[in-house]
Amino acid sequence: MNWKVPLTDVTVGEEEIQAATNVLRSGWLTQGERVAAFESAFAEALGVRHAVAVTNGTAALHLAYAVAGLGPEDEFIVPALTFAATMNAGIYLGARPVLADCASEDDLTISVEDVVRKITPKTRVIVPMAYGGFCPDLARLRDLARDLGIVLIEDAAHAPLARLDGRAVGSFGLAGCFSFFGNKNMTTGEGGLIVTDDEAVAGRLGRLRSHGMSSVAWDRHAKHAAGYDISALGYNYRLDEMRAAVGLEQLKKLPEATRRRSDAAALLRVGIERLGIEGLSVPFTHPRGESVHHIFAILLPEGTDRFHFRRELAADGVQTSMHYPLLHRFAYSREIFARGGSEGLPVAESIENRLVTLPMGPHLDRDKIDLVVKSVGRVLSDA
Ligand SMILES: Cc1ncc(COP(=O)(O)O)c(C=O)c1O
């Protein structure tokens, strides 16, 4: 389908092509100097001490949870409204997911009150996710976790460069996890990264991503090391040099791309609010901190046939999506939650069939925004 307004757009220019080509010509393709440069640049952009690049956002979460000591018998609290990977990475370690509700119909990030209700002596990790690039109540969650001796790990996949109270999203807990999947605000195709201010944690993350080895092939090639020991059971979650080179170029473009997203989000919000359709709402009317507008979610009026709505927008050339089915609604997870963990989610369950994601990205010019708004208005006024 040739969309007039695609949901997202990958904006890769000559700079990325040249950077990846240079790596391919250099003779060193696996984790080396480009990865180290990408890590330094990302850490600097966020104002954190350490960054560890990995193969994808799921691997980032898996390693962060492992370093937090999450394991069998433990519980970890995740939002009911997030991508499956936030939960899956903890299940890999044998831990039990417990779902927390959205804060409200306006603030779709995790409810701190519900997190408090769901903490038990077995809770080891709490994982806020910056839904759509919007900041959860990270300061309160950080204080809560600290007071109770629980580890805070951020799923910041939607939110590179988002900030709250002068700090980067991703920097409030022990570690923050990013994804550079193809539809993210910046992309390396596949890719991920963990930030932390803790040097020992960064060291462990760095070893775990490469089989638990004390040196990688690049260190031996560059004569920094002659051999290696393996200190712990690790994984192969290394990022390669081509992706790191692309990531460096994408990172340079991220501030401008974020400004464009922000402008587009403001226009789209005003356009939709001006339609004056009863029951139609755009969440995050009073966002915390600085959002980076990863996705643009709306809530349809109660009783709207969402499939009809999305089909009609598609007929106008407007691509839509749905972020996300709640974590306890999947065939595989229903079995997991049969033992509990998905109780008390009134807000998430009241919005799950009304959520629709409209197009968002630096590609949205005024004409595209007008088309989206007109299409939404046409379909809901006819309803
Ligand atoms: C909120 C969230 N968490 C985790 C991930 C996992 O990232 P990846 O696809 O890079 O493994 C994604 C994206 O896909 C995501 O949107």
The ligand as an ORCA input file, in Angstrom:
! r2SCAN-3c Opt
* xyz 0 1
  C       8.754      0.092     24.759
  C       9.683     -0.837     24.056
  N      10.496     -1.634     24.778
  C      11.365     -2.461     24.208
  C      11.462     -2.546     22.833
  C      12.388     -3.559     22.258
  O      13.333     -3.042     21.423
  P      13.925     -3.908     20.206
  O      12.862     -4.054     19.182
  O      15.069     -3.075     19.748
  O      14.369     -5.207     20.778
  C      10.651     -1.716     22.026
  C      10.718     -1.657     20.556
  O      10.626     -2.455     19.767
  C       9.731     -0.863     22.660
  O       8.910     -0.074     21.948
*
